[in-house]
Amino acid sequence: MQRFYFDHNATTPVSPQVLETAVACLGQVYGNASSIHHFGQAAKQRLEMARRQTAALIGCDAREIVFVSGGTEADNLALFGVVRQAQRPSRHVIATAIEHPAVLSACAQLEREGVAVTYVPVGAGGVVDPDDIRRALRPDTVLVSVMHANNELGTLQPVAEIAAIAREAGVYLHVDGVQALGKIPVDVDALGVDLYSMSGHKIYAPKGIGALYVRRGTRLGAILFGGHHERERRPGTENVPGAAAFGSAAELAGEQLETDAQRIGALRDRLESAILERIPHSGVNGSRAARTPNTTNIYFDGLEGEALVIGLDLRGFAVSSGAACSSGAMEPSHVLTAIGLRAERARASIRFSLGRGNTAGQVDALVEAVAASVAHLRRLSPVTPGLFPVIA
C-alpha cells in the first residue's frame, strides 16, 4: 500500500540536506564544544555556525539564540526562567486559552507555586483580541505568553499588537513560535517579542533539538543546573549534530519560505474546497483569513474523529484529530472547545497539515479517501447526520 503523510504539524520528515549535515557531524565533529583542543574548537565553530543560521531565519543576533532539546523545553525555559526570577511580592502571568500543553502545563505548575495566571479567551475564529490582553494586565504582571500559530487550527495571533501592549506595560512577551517557524516570515525585532520558542522537528530537522530566542537584556534564570553552557542559560554538553541539523533546516526554510508557502497553500486550499464541496455536514474550524498556509481543521458531523483517523490510516493516509501530544485523550480538544464548538463537533474534527512532500495527486487521492471513509462511518452512526444543525 502506498502511504501519504498529511500530519506535518505533528512532525516532519528529516530533509535529505539536513540528514547529510547531521550524519557528517555525528561522524566527524565529535568533540565537546567546551573543550579547548582542536576537536573541541571544531565542534564549537560548527555550533556557532548553526546559531548564526538559526538567528538569520528570525532576524536576530546569533548571541540571542539558546539551543535546547525542543519546543517544550524552550517554552518551559521562557516561562519558568522569567517568572521565577521576578523579584516581586506577587507575580501574575497572562496566557491564552488555546496555548500548547507545553505552555498550559507550565502555567499550571506556576499556579501551584503561588503565581496567578489569567487565561484570556479567543473568539470563534481562534484569535485573541489584543484588548483582552490589555484588560488582563495587572501591576504584578511579569509575563504574557501567546502562541504565534495555533497547532490545531493554524490561526495566527496579532503578535505585534500584543507586543506593543506588553512593552507599554513593561511586561515581557513570550511567543511560542513552534508552528509558525518556516511557514510564515518571522522577524522578532519587527514583532517586538522578548522570547520566541522554536523546534527542529517541525522544520524538517531531527527531534531532540530546539531553540529559544532571548532578547538581549531579558532577565532569564536557568531551570537546569550544571555547567556554564549557552551563556549560563542552558547547562549540559551541547548537541552539536542536532544544532547543526537545526541550523541547516533553518537556512533551507529561509531559502524556500516563499515558494513553499505558495505551493503548499494552494494544495491546502485545493484539499479544503474539495472536501467541503464533496461532503455535506462538514466545515472549517477557526478563521480562514490569517493562518499558516499548510493547515486546515475540518469537522464532519455524525462521526468520531478518531475513527476517521483510523479509517484513513487503513487507506494509507496519515492525518490527526488534534495535537500529537494529546493523542488518546478522552476529552475533546481544548482548542476547539475554546472557540465555542460543542463537544460532539470537536470530537468530529480532523486536522490536515501539509508539507513539502505532498502533491496535487496525493491531495486528490486523500479527498476520495475522506469521502469514502466519512460515508462509511456515517452509515454506521446511530445518529442521522441530517439532524445536526449547521453552525457557522
N, C-alpha and C positions, 0 to 999 in steps of 0.2 A: 504493500500500500504506500502510495506517495503521501507524505506528511507536509503540511504547511503551517507556518508559525505566525500567529496573529496575537501574540501576548508580549510585545516588546516593552510594555510598561512594567512587567514583572522582572524581566531581564532581557539582555540582548546577546546574540552570539558574538563571540570574540572575532573581530575582523582579522583577516589574514595578515595585514600590515602590523597590527598591534600584537598578534601572536608571535610574529617573527621578532619583534622587539623584545618581548618578554622572554622568549626562549634564548635569544642571544645574551641577554643579561644573566639569566639563570646559569648559563654555561661559561660565560667569560668574565662577568663583572660580579664576582662573588665576595669581594672584600667587604669589611664592615666600614660603612661610610664615616664612622667616628675614628677610625684608625689613621695614624699619620703617615704610614708607609705607602708605597706605590699602589698596592692593591686597594687600600682604603681610600686613597685620594681619587683613584679611578672611579670608585663607586660614588664618592662624594660629587664628582663632576657630573656623573650621569644623573644623580638625584637632583642636582641644581638645574640641569637642562630640563628635566621633567617639570620642575617647579616653574620655570620660565614658560614652557609650553602651556601649562595649565593656566597660568596667570594671563597669558595672551588671549585666551578664549573668553575671559570675563573682564578684561580691561583693567587689571590691577598690577601692582608691583609684585614681583616674584617673592619678595620677603614677607608678603601678606598671606601667602599660601601655607597652610599647615596640613601635612599629609596624615591621614588617619586610616582606619580599617574600612570605612564605608559611610554611607549616609546616616545610619543610625548613630554611629559614634560622633559624627560631625554635629548632628542635632543635639545629642546629649552634651557634648563639649560646649556648644554655644549656650544652651540653657543653664546647665549647672555651673559652667565657668563664669558666666556673667552674674547670675543671681546669688550664688553662694559667697562671692567676694564683695557683694554690695554691703557696705558698712552703714546700715540704716536700722532704726528700731523696728520697722516693719517693711516688708517687701511685697510687691504686687507685680504680677505678670499678666499680660493680655495675649490670648491666642484665639484662633477661630475654631468654630465647631467642626470644621472639615479637615483639620490637620491630620497628617500621617500619624499612626500609632507611635512612631519614634518620638514625636513631639508630645502627643497627648499623654503617653505613659510617663514621660519625663515630668510633665506638668503635674500629674497625679502624685508622683513621688515628692515634688516640691511642696504640694499641698500637705502631704504627710509630715513634712519638715516645718510646717507653720507658715508657708508662703501662700498668700491669697492669689487665686487665679480667676480671671474673668474670661469666659468662653463666649466670644462675640458670634452671633448667628449670621447666617448668609441668607440671601434671597433665593427664590425658586430657581434662578439661573446658576446658583452656586458661586456667586461673587459677593464678597463682603463690601458693605458701604463704608468708605473711609470715615464718614461722620460718626459711625458707630464706634470706630476705634477712638476717635476724639472724645466721644462721650464716656467711654470706658476708662480713660486716663484718670489717675489719682495722683496726689502729691507723692505717694510712695511707690509709684510705678517705676520699675527698673528695666523692663524689657517688654517689647512687643515681638511676637513670633507669628509670621504669616508665610504660608507656602506660596511659591511663585506660580506653579501649575499644579492643579489637583491630579493625583494619580489615578482616580477613577473616572473623572469627567473630562479632564484636560483643560478645564476652565482656568483662565489667567486672572490673578488678583491685581488690583491697581497699586502695585508696589511703590511706584514713585510718589503717588499721592499720600500713601500711608507713611512713607519715609519722611516726607516734608512735615507731616503732623508730629511724628515721633521726634524729629530734630528740633522742632519748635518747642517741644516739651522737655527737651534734654534727656530723652529716653533712647536707649539702644534699640535698633531694629535687627532682628534675625530673620532671614528668609531661607526657607527650605527650598533649594533650587534643584533638587534631585531630578524631578520630572521635566524641568524646563531646559536644563543644560543640553546643548547640542540640538535642540529642536527649534528654539527661537533665539534671536540675538540677545546677549546678556552683557550689560556694561554696568558693573557695580558702582562706579563713580557717578554715572548718569542717573542711576536708580536712587542713589543715596543711602544704600544699605550699609550696615556695620559688620554683619556676619552673613555668610552665604554658604549653605551646605551643598556638597556635590558627591556623586557616587560613580565609580568607574564602570560598574557592570550595566549601567543604564545607557552608556555611550559606546558600547562595543569593546570595552576593556574587561579584564577578568574580575571576578568577585574578590572581595577582601581588600580593596583599596578605595579610598575616597579622599576628600579634601575639604577643609573649612577655610574660607576666606575670612580673615580678621583684619578689619581696617586698622591702619596704624593709629595707635593711641587708645584703642579699645581696651578696657580693663577686663582681662580674661584670666581666671585662675585655672590651674590644671585640675583634672578629675582623676588622672592616674599619676602614680608617683614612682620615680626611679631615676634615670639619668637625665642629662641636660639636652636631650634631642629636641628638634623642631623649635628651637629658641625658647626652651622651657615650657612649651605648650603641650607637648605630647611625648612623654618618655617612651623608650623602647627602641631597640635596633630597627632602623628604617627598612621598610620593604622596598628595596631598590628596584627589583624587577617589576613589582606591582606599580610603583610610582612611574617608572619608565613607560610601562604599558599605558597608564592613565595619561601621561603626557603625550604619547603618540596618538592615542584616541582623541584627545582634546585638539591636537593640531589637525587631525583628519576632519574632526567635526567642524572646525572653523573653516577649512577649505571647502567643505561640501554643504555647509549650512543652507545656503540659499537654494541650491539645486535639489537637495534632499527635501526641504520644506515644500517646494513647489510640486515635485513629483509625488511624494508621499501624501501630501494634502489632497491632490487630485484623486489618488486612489481611495483615500478615506471618504471623500465626497461621493465617489462612484459607488462604494460599498453602502454607504448610508442611504443614498437616494434609492438604490435598487431594492434594499430591504424594505424601506417604507412603502415603496410602490407595490411590491410583491406580497407583503404580509400584512393583513389587517390587524387592528388592535395592537399596533406597535408604534413606538415613538422615541424621540431622542430625549434623554435626560440632561438637564442643565442647559446653559446658554450655548448657542451655536455661533455667537458673534466673536468672542475673544477666547480662543483656546489653542492648545498645541495642535499642529497640523496632522498628527498621526492618530488621534484618539477620538472614539465615539462610544457612547454608553447608551444602549437601546433597550427598552423594555418590551416584553412580549407577554401581554396579559393572558392568563389562563394556564400558566405552567410555572415550574420551578426552574430558576436559572441554573442551579447545579445539575439538574437533569439534562438541560440543553448543553451545558459544557461537556458532560459525559457523552451525550449523543453525538456531538460534533467531533469529539476526540475519536470515537469509534469510526467516524467517517474520514479521519485524517487531518482534522483541523484543531489547532490549539488556540483557545480563547480563555477568557476568565470571567468569573461572576463578581469580581471585586479585587481588592488588594491581595497580592500573593501571601503577604504575611498574615492575613486574616482567613486564609483558606480553611474550610472546615468549621468556621464559626457558626453557631446556631442562630445568632441574632442577625437581622438584616443590616446591610451596610450603614454605618453611622453617617457616611457622606450623603447617601440617598435619602435617608430619613431626615437629615438636616435641611435638605432642600424642599421638604414637605411631602415626599412620597409616602403613601401608606405602606405598611409592611409587606402586603401581598405584591404590590408593584415593585418594591425594592428587591424582593426575592426573585422577581421575574425579569431582572435586568442583567444584561451581559455587556462586558467591556471588550471592545475590539481595539487593539493597539498595533499599528502597522510599523514596519521598519524598512531598512534598505533592501532586504532580500525579497520583499513582496512585489508581485507583478499584477498587471491587469487580469491576466488569465487566472491567477490564484484568487483574486477578488471575485471574479465571476463564478468560479467553482464554489467559493465559500457561500455566496448568495444562494446558490442552488441547494447546498447542504443545509443552510439555515432554514430555508423554506420547507424542505422535506422534513427536517427534524422537528420544527415547530408544528407542522401539520400532524405529524405522528404523535407528539406529546399532547397536543390539544384533543386528539381523538381519545386518548387515554384519560383525559382530565374529567373528574366528576362534575366540573362546573362548565357550563356553556360559555365560551369566550364572549359571545354577544351580550352577556349580562353585565360585562364590565363597562362602566362608564368611561368615556374618553375624557381624560383630564389634560388640560393644556399645560 
